């Protein structure tokens, strides 16, 4: 078991109630998006408009709106590849989930 089911359920519920939330992407995620959407600005902050749980294997997944500069396209990304701004009310909880999930994935020999 990678995720703590109770923690995930609380966090997903709180995230959904707090939408929209703003986030930046990790360099790895930015590189993947840029391959598909060349006009993507990797230094931008983007709006999370949907949050789902993809089970223990997939973790928390967010819909990230890329805005008019990227023809209003959206991508789905693992929350472990997003950096939520500190002022966000759930930033500490998100960071704790990310840290726990990445640690557990490494323990089980999986990539995040």
Rosetta blueprint (number, residue, H / E / L):
1 X L
2 X L
3 X L
4 X L
5 X H
6 X H
7 X H
8 X H
9 X H
10 X H
11 X H
12 X H
13 X H
14 X H
15 X H
16 X H
17 X H
18 X H
19 X L
20 X L
21 X E
22 X E
23 X E
24 X E
25 X E
26 X L
27 X H
28 X H
29 X H
30 X H
31 X H
32 X H
33 X H
34 X H
35 X H
36 X H
37 X L
38 X L
39 X L
40 X L
41 X L
42 X L
43 X L
44 X L
45 X L
46 X E
47 X E
48 X E
49 X E
50 X E
51 X E
52 X E
53 X E
54 X L
55 X H
56 X H
57 X H
58 X H
59 X L
60 X E
61 X E
62 X E
63 X E
64 X E
65 X E
66 X L
67 X L
68 X H
69 X H
70 X H
71 X L
72 X L
73 X L
74 X E
75 X E
76 X E
77 X E
78 X E
79 X H
80 X H
81 X H
82 X E
83 X E
84 X E
85 X L
86 X L
87 X L
88 X L
89 X L
90 X L
91 X H
92 X H
93 X H
94 X H
95 X H
96 X H
97 X H
98 X H
99 X H
100 X H
101 X H
102 X H
103 X H
104 X H
105 X H
106 X H
107 X H
108 X L
109 X L
110 X L
111 X L
112 X L
